């Protein structure tokens, strides 16, 4: 089975985590709803930021996303149970 990547131009749903670069560091943010995000962690490198992102998303059963260009997001890992 070929896994197809999921992209979105909408901000991820409330409760999901987002990984984004800031230039020198990486931010792990959480979508809070109504188009806003809350900064959760700042990591010095991509590997530690990814580990933090996946750990937080798994614990909260939320999805993990990363920014993919201006205004778009790519799903990294789905932890949210399907309805």
N, C-alpha and C positions, 0 to 999 in steps of 0.2 A: 504494500500500500504506500502510495506517495503522500507525504504530508504536505499540505498546502498552507503557506503562510497566511496569516490573517492581518490585514491592515485596516485602519480606521482613520477618518479625518475628524471624528468626534472625540472629545475628551473621554477617556475610559469611565465606566460607571462608578458611582460613589462606592468607596471602600477599596477599589483596586489600587495597586501600587505601580508607580512609573519611575523608570530609570532614565536620567538625563544628564548629559555632560555639561559642565560649566566652564570649561577651558582647562583649568588645572586640577579640578576635582570632579567627583560624580555625586549627583544628588539622588536620593531615594525619596520620592514624594508620594502622597496619598491623595486620591481624588476625594474631595469632600462634598461634591454635588454642586449644582448650579454654576458649572464652569470654573470652579476654583480648586486649588490644590494646597496641601499643607506639607511643608518640608519635614521629613522624618529623620533623615540621616545624611551626613556628608562623609564620603569615603575618599581616600587619596588615590585609589586606582580602580580600574574596571572590574577586576576579579573580586575584590572585597565588596564593591558595590553590588555586583550581581549576586554574591552569596547572601548579603543582607536582604536584597530585594526578594529573592526566592524563599528565604527563611520567613520573612514577615508575611508574604503572601500565603505560604503554606499554613502557617499558624492561624491566620484569619480566614482561611478558605476563600481567598480573593484571587483575582487574576493578576499576573505580572506582565507589564508592558514596558516598552522602551520607546523613546522618541525616535522618529525615523524621518528626518527632514523637518522643514517648517510646517507645523500644524498637522502632522500625521503621526500615528502610533502603530507599533508592531507588537503583536501578542507574543510574549516569550514562553509563558507557561500558564496553562489553565488549571486552577485549583478549585474554582467555583463549581459546586455541584450543578448538574443540568436539571432543569425542572421537568 
